[in-house]
Amino acid sequence: HISFAMGEPTIMKNFDDIIKIFAQYGNKHFALYTNGIKTSKMVLNVLKREDVDIRIVISLDAGTREVFKKVKKVDKFKETCNTIKDYAKAAKNPLGLGVKYIIIPNVNDTKEEIDKWYDLCTKKLGVKYIIADVEEKWFVRQNGKVPEYVKDHLRYIRKRSLDDNIAFEFYDRALVLNL
């Protein structure tokens, strides 16, 4: 199992070659945690293959360009959405691409923004696998004490996903909340 995390691996100029070499040596299980700003042609090709298991997680964290800029500190909402759409279309396995919403109190913590994100992902971008979590640094500062409204938002994302027959997962911090 090869996992690429912490930062943006697809911007390495030799990223596609690295994937190709690992695959040539029999590695058939990959995980890629990415911001999705850059679409990798190699990842698109791997997503289309049935003999390779790849899991991609993209944290979009917003349903609008304005909130995306607040969360990510860059104006790359359109590029990220295009990557998600391309990867979703290429994925043979609908669980190959998960799009994550990390709730950040006082930034993207409204039901309206969650609805915009969810509808964008599932209705326009073709996402079949949704992930929800709480922002790590905030969570640590709170000593794991999460306000009920944040828990309600996490439950809401889960309920919408399950009602719509969309695969769903709680991630890291959200898992320990026992929702």
Number of C-alpha atoms within 10 A of each C-alpha: 10 14 13 14 12 10 10 15 19 22 14 10 9 11 14 16 12 13 17 15 11 15 16 10 8 9 15 16 15 20 17 21 19 21 22 25 22 17 17 18 13 15 21 17 12 23 25 17 14 11 10 15 18 25 19 22 23 22 19 24 26 28 22 17 14 11 17 21 14 13 17 15 9 11 15 17 21 13 14 21 20 17 21 28 16 17 29 25 17 19 23 16 16 19 20 23 26 26 26 24 26 23 25 19 16 7 14 21 18 15 15 11 17 22 16 13 20 24 15 17 24 17 11 11 19 17 26 22 22 26 22 25 23 23 15 16 10 15 16 11 9 11 9 14 11 16 10 9 13 19 18 13 18 23 16 15 23 21 14 15 20 13 9 11 11 17 16 21 17 22 15 13 18 25 13 10 13 8 11
